[in-house]
Structure formats: C-alpha cells, structure tokens
Amino acid sequence: MRWILRLIGAVVVLVFLAVGFFLLIPADRIGAFAADRLSAALERDVRIDGPVHVTLWPHPRLVAEDVRIANADWVGPGASPLLVADRVVADLQTPIGGSGLFRFRDIDISGARATLVRGADGAVSWDIGSGVLPDQVMLRGARIRLLDRAEGRSWDVRGLSETIDLPEPGGAASMV
C-alpha cells in the first residue's frame, strides 16, 4: 500500500512540475510559435500583434488579440488580409502525430473582418489546408466582404454572428 501511495504522489508531483514549466514559458513566445506553425500550415503569413494568453483548465486554450492572416498571393499586392480579428479564442486538441501542430476543436472569433476573393479563374482565397480546420467556428460581430472577380460582383455583410460547422475535407460547411 505504501508503494501505491508513493507512486500516486510521484505522479501528482510530476503533473504539477509539468504544468509549472508550461506556465513559465512567456505567452509572447507561445504566440510567436503558434503564428509560425499556422503560417506554415496555411501557407500564408499569420501575425499575432496583441497579447496572448494560454489556459490549461478545463482544456488547453489559446487566447490571442489582434490576429491577422494574409490573403492568397494571387489576390494582388496591397490586398486586404483574408482575416483580421480583434480576439481569437482557440480550444486545442492534442498535437497531430509528431508534427507539433495542434488541431483546433473550436475557434471563437470576435470582431472579425474577412475579405474573401474569388478570382476570374474560379480560384478562391479562402481555400486553406484542411488539416488545420477546426470542427466549429463561432463568429461574433463579423464583417465579411466577398469579391467575385469571375462575375464582377461584390457583397458586404456586417454584424454577422453565426456558428459554422466545418465539414470533412471537401464537404460543405453549414451555419447553425
């Protein structure tokens, strides 16, 4: 019985040490790491210019402010970013394989301004790698501009608050 108590005590101490070590890492370094990994996965420049906070309870979560994702290169120089958000809260799952990339379960985006472009050839600027897509995205107070160069039209939606369930790769998204 004594060995069982010692083993449980050792596990508890190791858990506290691991959590303490994680909390000692500066949040700005975690934000820079997350931006670098997302840039590589999305093949777009991702910047986090505001503060970053990480929580572990009740599950791993990254909170970042002033987040910017560049639009596709073919959209043109000086084009508006694909996404600018005042605040992004990303619930994380375990890393994908040994890649060091986290998979996002849910992403809550406040104050988003998105510019989506469909090129004359039918290419779309929002086509990103499916491996980084979350299960669900919640938009709060978003503004979405869609520029359709194929048909020469544009749409502008403001004040959008929606929950979007994202599909399996190649599937259709649905708004709840």
N, C-alpha and C positions, 0 to 999 in steps of 0.2 A: 504494500500500500504506500509505503514511503517513496518508492521509486516512481510510482504513478504521480504522486503529488509533486515531486521534483521535476518530472517531465512536463507536467502541466505548467508549473512555474516557469520553467525554461522557455516554453513556447510563448507564454504571456510576455516575458521579458523581451524575447526576440521580436514579437509583434510591436511592442512599444518602441524598441530601438529602430525598427524599420520605419514606423510612422514618424518618429522624431527626425530621422535622417531625411525623409522626404520633405518634412516641413521646414528643414533648414536650407533647402535649395531655394534661392531667391526666385520669386514669382516672375520677374522680368526675364530670367533665363529660361524658365518653363515656357513663357510666351514666345520667346525667340525660337526655341526648339519646336514648338507647335507650328509657328508660322513657316519655318524651314521645311518641316515634314509635309505640311499642307501644300506649300509651293511645289514641292517635288511630286506629290500625288496628283495635284490638279493641273500641273504644267502651266501654272500662272503665278504671278507674283502675289504673295499674300503678306500683308503688313498688319501688325497689331501695334497701334500707336498709343493706346491708352493703357491704364493699369490692368494687370492680370491677377486673378485670384484662383486658387485651387482649393477644393474641399474634398475630403475623403469620405465623409459621412453624410447621408446614408449610402452614397455610392460616389465613385470618382466623378468630379465635375470641374470643368474649366469655365471660368467667367472672364470674358475679355471685353474691353471697351475700345471704341474707335477702331473697328476692324475693316480692312479694305482688301478686296480681291480684284485683281486686274482683269479686264476683258480679254478676249482672244486677240492675238496679234493681228489677224486679218481684218479686225474691225476698223483699224486705222490708227495713226498716231493722234494723240490728244483725245482719244475717245473716252467717254465716261467709264468708270470702273464697272465691272459686272455687278459688284455688290459693295455698298458702304453701309455699315451698321453701327448704330450708337452703342449697342450692347449685344453680346452673344453669350448664351449660356448653353454649354455642350455637355450632355451626360455621356460619359465614356464607358465603353466595354473594355475587355481585356485586349492587349495588343494582338494584331493579326499575325499569326505564326511567329516567326522570329524577326519580323521586319522592324519592330519598334514602333510601328504605326498603330494608333488606337483607332478603333471603329467607334463611330458615334451612334448612340442609340437614338437620342432625341436632341434637336437643336431648337432653342427658343431665341428668336431674333427680334430685337426691339429697335424701332426707328430705322428700318432698312430702306435703302434707296437702291433699286436694281435697274440696270439698263440691259435689256435683252435684245439682241440683234439677230435677225435672220438675213443672211446675205443673199445677193442676187442669184447665187448658185444653189441656194437652199441650205447652206451650212448654218448651224445655229451656234451662237456664242455660249449658250448655257450647257452645251454638251461636255460634261466633265467625266472623269473616271468613275465608274460605278462602284469601285471598291471602297470609296470614301463616303458614299451616300449614307445618310442616317435612315432610320426607319420612318421618322416623322420630323417635320419642320413646322414650328409654330411662328407665324408672322404677326407682329403687333405694330400697328400704325405704319405700315409699309407703303412705299410709293414704287410702283413698277411701271417702267417705260418699255414698250415693245416697239422696236423699229423694224419694219418689214421692208427690206430693200428689194425683195423679189416683186412685191406688189406696189411699192411706193407709198405705203401707208404707215401710220404710227398710232399707238394707243397710249394713254397715260391714265393709270389707276392710282388714286390716292386714298389714304386712310384704310388700307386693306388690313384686316385682322382675320387670319384664316389658319386652320390646321391642315397641313398637306401630308397625306400618307404617300410615301415614295415607294415605287414598285421594285420588283425584281429587275435586274438588268434587262432593258428592252421593253419593259412593261409601261403601262400608262399610269401617271400619278392621279390621285383623287383628292378632292378637297372635302373635308368633313364639316 
